[in-house]
Amino acid sequence: MKDVNNTSARQIEQAQLVKSHAFKAGKKEIICGDFNATPYSGTYRLLKKGMTDSYLEKGNRFGRTYSILNYPLRIDYFLDEEQLEVLGNDNFSLN
């Protein structure tokens, strides 16, 4: 359990760095990537603050970007400033 807590703490620390950098830049923000975190994680909640999640705006079904034991998870995200309009959200399988 110690490894999980350490990983989570490091992810939150990295998310804080990303948000700080984006704020200091003073530009329109789009944050996207493989967060390796669920929508219920502190990392996601921190990065999403003040942002729109493209999946929640225009996605459908499970929004699976990763599966574990055939259970769909969403761990990859496109977040943008709330002033930007999301036109669509599609997930593509490389298989």
C-alpha positions in Angstrom: 0.0 0.0 0.0 3.0 2.3 0.6 3.9 2.2 -3.1 0.3 3.2 -4.1 0.3 6.1 -1.7 3.8 7.2 -2.9 2.7 7.0 -6.6 -0.5 9.0 -5.8 1.4 11.7 -4.0 3.9 12.0 -6.8 1.1 12.2 -9.4 -0.5 15.0 -7.4 2.8 16.8 -7.1 3.3 16.6 -10.9 -0.3 17.8 -11.5 0.4 20.8 -9.3 3.5 21.6 -11.4 1.4 21.4 -14.6 -1.4 23.6 -13.3 1.2 26.2 -12.0 3.0 26.3 -15.3 -0.2 26.7 -17.3 -1.4 29.5 -15.0 1.9 31.4 -15.2 1.9 31.1 -19.0 -1.3 33.2 -19.2 -2.5 31.5 -22.4 -5.5 29.4 -23.3 -5.0 25.9 -21.7 -5.4 22.5 -23.1 -4.1 19.7 -21.0 -4.0 16.2 -22.4 -2.3 13.0 -21.7 -2.1 9.6 -20.1 -2.7 10.5 -16.5 -2.8 6.9 -15.3 -5.5 8.1 -12.9 -9.3 7.5 -12.8 -11.8 10.4 -12.8 -12.2 9.8 -9.1 -8.5 10.5 -8.3 -7.0 13.6 -6.7 -4.8 14.0 -9.8 -7.7 14.2 -12.2 -9.7 16.5 -9.9 -6.8 18.9 -9.5 -6.1 19.1 -13.3 -9.8 19.3 -14.1 -10.4 22.3 -11.9 -11.6 25.2 -14.1 -11.4 22.9 -17.2 -13.8 21.0 -19.3 -13.3 17.2 -19.8 -14.0 16.5 -23.5 -15.4 13.1 -22.7 -18.0 14.5 -20.3 -18.9 17.1 -22.9 -19.1 15.0 -26.1 -18.1 11.4 -25.3 -20.3 8.4 -25.2 -20.5 4.9 -23.7 -17.7 4.0 -21.3 -15.0 6.2 -22.7 -12.5 3.3 -22.2 -8.9 4.1 -22.7 -7.6 1.1 -20.8 -9.0 -2.2 -19.6 -8.1 -4.3 -16.7 -9.7 -7.8 -16.4 -12.1 -6.7 -19.2 -13.3 -3.7 -17.0 -13.2 -0.5 -19.0 -11.2 2.4 -17.4 -10.7 6.0 -18.5 -7.2 7.1 -17.6 -6.3 9.3 -20.6 -7.9 12.8 -20.9 -8.3 15.9 -22.9 -9.0 18.9 -20.7 -9.5 22.5 -22.0 -10.5 25.8 -20.7 -14.3 26.2 -20.1 -14.4 29.0 -22.7 -13.4 26.7 -25.5 -16.1 24.7 -27.3 -15.6 20.9 -27.4 -16.7 19.7 -30.9 -16.3 15.9 -30.3 -14.6 13.1 -28.4 -13.8 9.8 -30.0 -11.7 6.9 -28.8 -10.0 4.8 -31.4 -8.6 1.3 -30.8 -5.2 0.5 -32.3 -6.0 -3.1 -32.6 
